[in-house]
Amino acid sequence: MTDCVAQFKAGSIPLRQLITTIEALLKMLGSLDQETRKRLREQWEILEQVYSYAQAMRDGRIDADGEKLINRAVTLLDSLLKPWEKEQ
């Protein structure tokens, strides 16, 4: 999963693909504690909201505020997932 986050940060994959990957991950991860799962879902929801708003209201363009929200969410996702991936 951190590979997917890194690919997004590098511009190799679109936001929609990152959102879909996180959504699938949340459905699969039974080994995560409840708090981590909650925090992952919160960040996924931020990405989903920014993406949906951009699609509906801005012809798919993400504004500077949206970019800030995305960057913050991706950074938090990365920090939440790295310890979990090391355990796997």
Helices and strands as residue ranges (DSSP letters): H 2-9, H 15-28, H 34-57, H 64-87
